[in-house]
Amino acid sequence: KVVYFYEKALSIYRTQLAPGDSNVTNCMNNVARAYRNWGKTDQAVGLFKQIVTLYKEKQELKLADQEVLWMVQYNLGLNYSRDLEDYKSAIEHYSESLKIVTKVLGEDHVRVSD
């Protein structure tokens, strides 16, 4: 049921907001996480990659965008390391997540050590 409601929310967001709006991408992140928890890793990875693509197309990332993007990169790393056992890809995504979170919060922030 969780996936159904996330997908319904995403559908509403997509009709009301621009594709790269952080509310849309955050909802996409939630749907992808639900897919992963449901065992649908390929769907989760596909959706996470769509979010990364949306952000690559933007000229400038707001703070909210960067927060979603670091979560998405972290979640991609999680999918690659735990579900797909593609450790090279996992390291790439974890590194990108760390780079973004360090830039946004600073090296001494508690989230950087997570």
C-alpha angles and dihedrals in degrees: 000000000000092000090050093054094044090050091048091050090048091052090053093047091050092055093048105036141043116271094249096045110129091234090058094045093045089053089048088052090053092050091049092049089050090051090052092049088049090054096253097126096159092055091046093051091046092053093045089052091051089057092050089050092051091053093046088058093055120095095215132015119220120214091262089052092051091049091054092044094053090050091049093049089048091049091050089052089050092051093048095046103040105027107026100028090223096142096174091058090042092056091048092054095041089051092050090049091050091049092053097044091047091051093048101040105020131246095280098054117116092234090061090062091051 
